[in-house]
Amino acid sequence: SSSSSSSSSRTSSATWPRYDHVPIYLVDAFADAPFHGNPAAVCLLPHDVKASDRWMQQLAMEMNQAETAFLLPIGPSYRRYSLRWFTPVSEVDLCGHATLASAKVLYESGYAAAGAGGGGVGEDNAGDGDGDGDGETLLFETRSGVLTASKEEGGTITLEFPNEKVEEMKDPDLLEAVTKAMTCDPGCIEWIGETRFDYVIHLKKEEDVRHFEADMAAIANLGRRGTMITAKANNDSAIDYVARFFAPQLGIPEDPVTGSAHCSLGPYWAAKLHKDFVRGYQASKRGGNVDVTLQGDDRVKLEGGAVITMQGELKVLVL
């Protein structure tokens, strides 16, 4: 169609970097001010040199953030990108805050043309057709399928991610191991579940989550990507639930704000509270809010702010 054609011929207002000028950013995601939320590094990979997995892992180790994201455009429109995420020790399958950080860099640095709104989904057109927001909708090709990001009028960014369903844990040996890894009194545990990535431990009170002291060695030995604890927020709160997320075996003792965790926690609490929209607060030292909206049974929208705190240029070659 003509709209699809005009969209795929659109170009960005910035020139994508070459191998000898590779920019790297530090972005606080799920934050509305610097030094809050969860920091992620974002590296824009050059077209003219293919970065090896080993090089990306070494750079992620050097950056020493919970995640370092690597972006490479696919096609001429600067709307579709390859996106990969690395912790300091390994590549991961899904990361919300580094995706939010990546979208923030693309919008603010001029690589994604702004002001186009939505359009039909096509080869290089990620729009959803509703025209919401004031920024180009971006497509990210990842290990977890195609994810989208769109810029809202207030400056926040909305991500569309898979609904990572929480199932009740049935294995008695695993239940015993997870219960033993919790340092709180067993009476504070309401329920234990799991997703394809993580363990989910529902605690009885918000204070149980906020005051929880994690045994990192015990959690590391559980074997999944991470372990999250959660509870319903106090009734006088502007949020619906609180959570914390631990992944010491990935080099992340406690993650400040874990977008992908809310792909599970949001739907879990939405079902319990009989809502389509919930607001979660991740009660780490830095802290951050994540707004979650259900999109049918299989998708969720995560919304949050982001702040670029640092921009630089690599002085080492991409190998």
Secondary structure, 3 states (H helix, E strand, C coil): CHHHHHHHCCCCCCCCCCCCCCEEEEEEECCCCCCCCEEEEEEECCCCCCCCHHHHHHHHHHHCCCCEEEEEECCCCCCEEEEEEECCCCEECCCHHHHHHHHHHHHHCCCCCECCCCCCCCCCCCCCCCCCCCECCEEEEECCEEEEEEECCCCCEEEEEECCCCEECCCHHHHHHHHHHCCCCHHHEEEEEECCCEEEEEECCHHHHHCCCCCHHHHHCCCCCEEEEEEECCCCCCCCEEEEEEEHHHCEEEECCCHHHHHHHHHHHHHHHCCCEEEEEECCCCCEEEEEEEECCCEEEEEECEEEEEEEECCCCCC
